[in-house]
Amino acid sequence: MRCIKSLWVLPYCVYTLYMPQAVYAHKNEAPPIVKYHERQYKRYLKRAEKQSDEIKKHKEMLNNYQEQHFINKNDENYVIDIEIIQKHCDAIIKRSEDLREEYQSFASWHKWKAESLMQQ
């Protein structure tokens, strides 16, 4: 009985030793980690584009504020309104530019990482 139980160990060992392994050296497709970094690269580029759109939108808002809201230059609140919108847009533009630069640096790092992994 002990001999029969031990006979099952041999086929199990042979199966696990010769079981197919994931080898990417002979395939044309990139390993999953490279695909991950490529996805991250594209993702951060899209985020940087969204920040560029936000910057453009607020620069236009700042330039066209008077025409959009029909502000009367003779009104006593005109200067206050302009200062408020100036402060609002400048803050968003500055933070969006910082964020865009950060996203672009993340994207460039992921691109570099994917390329370096493909060369290995």
SULPETA-V87744 format. One record per residue. SS is DSSP state (H for helix, E for strand, L for the rest). PSI is psi in whole degrees, -180 to 180 (none if undefined). BURIAL is b if it has 9 or more other ideal C-beta (glycine too) atoms within 8 Angstrom, else e. Layout:
{{SS/PSI/BURIAL} {SS/PSI/BURIAL}}
This chain:
{{L/-42/e} {H/-35/e} {H/-39/e} {H/-41/e} {H/-38/e} {H/-21/e} {H/-26/e} {H/-22/e} {H/-39/e} {H/-51/e} {H/-35/e} {H/-44/e} {H/-42/e} {H/-43/e} {H/-45/e} {H/-32/e} {H/-36/e} {L/13/e} {L/139/e} {L/135/e} {L/156/e} {L/109/e} {L/125/e} {L/2/e} {L/-33/e} {L/-5/e} {L/157/e} {L/-18/e} {L/156/e} {L/152/b} {L/160/e} {H/-36/e} {H/-35/e} {H/-42/b} {H/-39/b} {H/-48/e} {H/-33/b} {H/-40/b} {H/-43/e} {H/-39/b} {H/-50/b} {H/-39/e} {H/-46/e} {H/-30/b} {H/-41/b} {H/-41/e} {H/-38/b} {H/-38/b} {H/-40/e} {H/-39/e} {H/-37/b} {H/-40/b} {H/-40/e} {H/-41/b} {H/-46/b} {H/-43/e} {H/-44/e} {H/-29/b} {H/-41/b} {H/-42/e} {H/-42/b} {H/-41/b} {H/-31/e} {L/15/e} {H/-43/b} {H/-45/b} {H/-36/e} {H/-36/e} {H/10/e} {L/53/e} {L/135/b} {L/120/e} {L/-21/e} {L/-10/e} {L/145/e} {L/-21/e} {L/1/e} {H/-49/b} {H/-40/e} {H/-43/e} {H/-43/b} {H/-41/b} {H/-40/e} {H/-48/e} {H/-34/b} {H/-46/b} {H/-44/e} {H/-53/e} {H/-41/b} {H/-41/b} {H/-45/e} {H/-41/b} {H/-46/b} {H/-47/e} {H/-36/e} {H/-37/b} {H/-42/b} {H/-44/e} {H/-39/b} {H/-44/b} {H/-40/e} {H/-45/e} {H/-40/b} {H/-36/b} {H/-37/e} {H/-44/b} {H/-45/b} {H/-35/e} {H/-44/e} {H/-36/b} {H/-45/b} {H/-43/e} {H/-43/b} {H/-43/b} {H/-40/e} {H/-33/e} {H/-32/b} {H/-27/e} {H/-17/e} {L/none/e}}
